Amino acid sequence: MLHLRMLREPRIPLADPRRFETVVRAAFAQRRKMLANALGAGLGLPLDVVRRAAAAAGVDPTRRAETLTLSEFAALTTGLS
């Protein structure tokens, strides 16, 4: 049996939940890609823009999407907005 409970508040406050979803989907869209390459391709952004946003968010752009936390994705989304 599986019991799900809805949270009253999101775990991470987001300025733009739709943009967050877009960034997360782009990060996971291509298998076995580094974060910068996946986001660049998925969002149609130049790699240097993605790398600068990742650095500003404190995220290594060579990591893979599955290693990021929700907080890191939120910070990255803010940097890419």
Long-range contacts (C-beta under 8 A, 24 or more apart in sequence): 11-70, 12-70, 12-71, 12-74, 13-74, 14-74, 14-77, 15-78, 15-81, 16-77, 16-81, 19-77, 19-80, 19-81, 20-73, 20-74, 20-77, 23-73, 23-76, 23-77, 23-80, 24-65, 24-73, 27-65, 27-68, 27-73, 28-65, 28-66, 32-64, 33-64, 34-61, 34-62, 34-63, 34-64, 35-59, 35-60, 35-61, 35-62, 35-63, 35-64, 35-65, 35-68, 36-61, 36-62, 38-65, 39-80, 43-80, 45-80, 49-80, 50-80, 52-79, 53-79, 53-80, 54-79
